[in-house]
Amino acid sequence: MGVRVLDLTRVLAGPFCTMLLADMGADVIKLELPGIGDDARQFPPFKDGVSLYYVNLNRSVLRLSSPYVALVPLCCASTAELRHVK
């Protein structure tokens, strides 16, 4: 059974960690603020109006941003397995 990660992070440290988890095969679902998104979308360099910084850190990640994004954690919690890592 695969690992599913709900990514509520933004900018660098969190997206870097979830990028690594996605690279190792985890299904990563990234939630962003509706209408705003991750701050990293504004970081240069840009190509065709898209932040390459953002694209690199969020590759292999399913990104969700809608008015209903607040419901996703509730839906995921019903099937979640919580793990505490020390």
Backbone as CSV, one residue per row, in Angstrom:
resi,resn,N_x,N_y,N_z,CA_x,CA_y,CA_z,C_x,C_y,C_z
1,MET,0.849,-1.177,0.000,0.000,0.000,0.000,0.891,1.235,0.000
2,GLY,0.567,2.212,-0.824,1.376,3.411,-0.945,1.145,4.401,0.182
3,VAL,2.037,5.358,0.237,1.956,6.417,1.244,1.365,7.660,0.589
4,ARG,0.396,8.271,1.244,-0.195,9.519,0.757,0.149,10.617,1.762
5,VAL,0.680,11.730,1.253,1.101,12.847,2.095,0.247,14.050,1.761
6,LEU,-0.307,14.676,2.772,-1.061,15.914,2.610,-0.119,17.066,2.930
7,ASP,0.240,17.836,1.918,1.231,18.909,2.044,0.536,20.245,2.251
8,LEU,0.676,20.801,3.451,0.111,22.109,3.777,1.213,23.157,3.886
9,THR,2.401,22.837,3.396,3.560,23.714,3.550,3.671,24.699,2.403
10,ARG,4.610,25.657,2.559,4.854,26.618,1.494,6.297,27.081,1.541
11,VAL,6.762,27.693,0.499,8.089,28.269,0.279,9.160,27.189,0.147
12,LEU,10.028,26.884,1.110,11.166,26.004,0.808,11.213,24.696,1.592
13,ALA,11.337,24.744,2.899,11.630,23.530,3.673,10.574,22.436,3.499
14,GLY,9.313,22.783,3.686,8.247,21.793,3.555,8.129,21.237,2.147
15,PRO,8.051,22.118,1.121,7.980,21.595,-0.238,9.194,20.748,-0.625
16,PHE,10.367,21.076,-0.091,11.554,20.264,-0.380,11.378,18.858,0.190
17,CYS,10.879,18.778,1.425,10.668,17.464,2.051,9.621,16.656,1.302
18,THR,8.507,17.291,0.925,7.481,16.538,0.208,7.931,16.186,-1.209
19,MET,8.818,17.002,-1.806,9.390,16.663,-3.101,10.183,15.363,-2.982
20,LEU,10.978,15.247,-1.909,11.757,14.028,-1.701,10.845,12.823,-1.492
21,LEU,9.777,13.007,-0.717,8.832,11.910,-0.501,8.171,11.491,-1.813
22,ALA,7.809,12.478,-2.647,7.220,12.169,-3.952,8.226,11.446,-4.838
23,ASP,9.491,11.875,-4.791,10.533,11.218,-5.578,10.710,9.758,-5.163
24,MET,10.404,9.458,-3.889,10.530,8.084,-3.394,9.244,7.287,-3.572
25,GLY,8.240,7.905,-4.208,7.037,7.155,-4.546,5.774,7.513,-3.796
26,ALA,5.835,8.443,-2.857,4.629,8.827,-2.124,3.702,9.634,-3.027
27,ASP,2.404,9.502,-2.788,1.423,10.354,-3.452,1.305,11.617,-2.608
28,VAL,1.685,12.752,-3.167,1.669,14.012,-2.422,0.559,14.901,-2.966
29,ILE,-0.301,15.351,-2.065,-1.366,16.289,-2.407,-1.039,17.608,-1.723
30,LYS,-0.777,18.640,-2.510,-0.415,19.952,-1.974,-1.645,20.852,-2.000
31,LEU,-1.957,21.423,-0.849,-3.064,22.361,-0.757,-2.517,23.778,-0.706
32,GLU,-3.105,24.657,-1.490,-2.676,26.052,-1.533,-3.863,26.957,-1.257
33,LEU,-3.562,28.156,-0.788,-4.614,29.121,-0.518,-5.322,29.495,-1.821
34,PRO,-6.644,29.429,-1.841,-7.384,29.783,-3.051,-7.098,31.223,-3.478
35,GLY,-6.838,31.408,-4.755,-6.611,32.734,-5.297,-5.224,33.291,-5.070
36,ILE,-4.456,32.676,-4.157,-3.119,33.168,-3.826,-2.065,32.136,-4.194
37,GLY,-2.262,30.923,-3.735,-1.288,29.866,-3.984,-0.084,29.987,-3.066
38,ASP,0.938,29.259,-3.374,2.190,29.263,-2.624,2.975,30.529,-2.963
39,ASP,3.574,31.170,-1.952,4.396,32.365,-2.184,5.501,32.108,-3.204
40,ALA,5.977,30.869,-3.251,7.080,30.527,-4.144,6.714,30.706,-5.623
41,ARG,5.448,30.811,-5.941,5.036,31.053,-7.327,5.549,32.408,-7.841
42,GLN,5.932,33.288,-6.899,6.404,34.628,-7.270,7.930,34.725,-7.317
43,PHE,8.634,33.628,-7.031,10.104,33.656,-6.968,10.714,33.422,-8.346
44,PRO,11.704,34.261,-8.742,12.407,34.044,-10.015,13.355,32.849,-9.888
45,PRO,13.830,32.326,-10.984,13.652,32.762,-12.375,12.314,32.280,-12.931
46,PHE,11.865,32.968,-13.983,10.603,32.643,-14.636,10.845,32.196,-16.070
47,LYS,9.987,31.314,-16.525,9.981,30.931,-17.935,8.518,30.896,-18.362
48,ASP,8.184,31.665,-19.365,6.803,31.769,-19.842,5.852,32.152,-18.706
49,GLY,6.317,33.019,-17.798,5.482,33.504,-16.710,5.327,32.557,-15.536
50,VAL,6.048,31.449,-15.542,5.942,30.448,-14.470,7.257,30.389,-13.713
51,SER,7.170,30.370,-12.381,8.366,30.303,-11.541,9.015,28.923,-11.643
52,LEU,10.240,28.888,-12.132,10.965,27.617,-12.211,11.331,27.098,-10.822
53,TYR,11.545,28.019,-9.890,11.795,27.658,-8.484,10.614,26.836,-7.961
54,TYR,9.403,27.358,-8.165,8.197,26.688,-7.685,8.006,25.337,-8.383
55,VAL,8.155,25.330,-9.698,7.948,24.096,-10.471,8.924,23.007,-10.031
56,ASN,10.167,23.383,-9.792,11.175,22.407,-9.369,10.831,21.783,-8.026
57,LEU,10.437,22.605,-7.056,10.134,22.078,-5.717,8.826,21.302,-5.662
58,ASN,7.948,21.535,-6.603,6.626,20.914,-6.545,6.379,19.952,-7.694
59,ARG,7.445,19.396,-8.233,7.274,18.399,-9.286,6.688,17.127,-8.667
60,SER,6.000,16.377,-9.446,5.388,15.103,-9.010,4.391,15.291,-7.876
61,VAL,3.799,16.483,-7.778,2.858,16.778,-6.696,1.527,17.191,-7.311
62,LEU,0.442,16.650,-6.775,-0.893,17.072,-7.189,-1.224,18.339,-6.424
63,ARG,-1.444,19.443,-7.139,-1.721,20.728,-6.495,-3.208,21.033,-6.561
64,LEU,-3.773,21.406,-5.405,-5.177,21.754,-5.338,-5.319,23.165,-4.777
65,SER,-6.120,23.960,-5.424,-6.410,25.305,-4.936,-7.795,25.680,-5.437
66,SER,-8.773,25.638,-4.540,-10.141,25.988,-4.893,-10.851,26.457,-3.629
67,PRO,-12.041,27.009,-3.774,-12.790,27.426,-2.574,-13.085,26.255,-1.633
68,TYR,-13.038,25.032,-2.134,-13.354,23.856,-1.322,-12.113,23.177,-0.749
69,VAL,-10.964,23.809,-0.900,-9.708,23.199,-0.469,-9.714,22.907,1.034
70,ALA,-10.445,23.666,1.816,-10.495,23.448,3.273,-11.145,22.106,3.626
71,LEU,-11.910,21.533,2.727,-12.562,20.253,2.994,-11.637,19.064,2.798
72,VAL,-10.554,19.242,2.055,-9.663,18.130,1.737,-9.055,17.498,2.988
73,PRO,-8.517,18.288,3.956,-7.966,17.629,5.154,-9.005,16.788,5.890
74,LEU,-10.244,17.235,5.919,-11.297,16.463,6.589,-11.547,15.143,5.872
75,CYS,-11.561,15.181,4.551,-11.765,13.951,3.772,-10.594,12.994,3.942
76,CYS,-9.379,13.529,3.939,-8.187,12.691,4.076,-8.065,12.109,5.485
77,ALA,-8.538,12.844,6.483,-8.393,12.394,7.874,-9.130,11.088,8.135
78,SER,-10.185,10.843,7.397,-10.965,9.629,7.638,-10.191,8.363,7.286
79,THR,-9.187,8.466,6.427,-8.383,7.303,6.052,-6.920,7.456,6.428
80,ALA,-6.625,8.441,7.267,-5.229,8.748,7.590,-4.633,7.809,8.619
81,GLU,-3.360,7.604,8.480,-2.569,6.914,9.492,-1.535,7.934,9.942
82,LEU,-1.631,8.360,11.178,-0.728,9.382,11.688,0.535,8.738,12.232
83,ARG,1.670,9.303,11.841,2.952,8.784,12.319,3.747,9.922,12.895
84,HIS,4.285,9.702,14.053,5.146,10.700,14.696,6.588,10.253,14.517
85,VAL,7.382,11.109,13.927,8.777,10.790,13.687,9.636,11.649,14.601
86,LYS,10.531,11.010,15.332,11.401,11.752,16.253,12.742,12.021,15.614
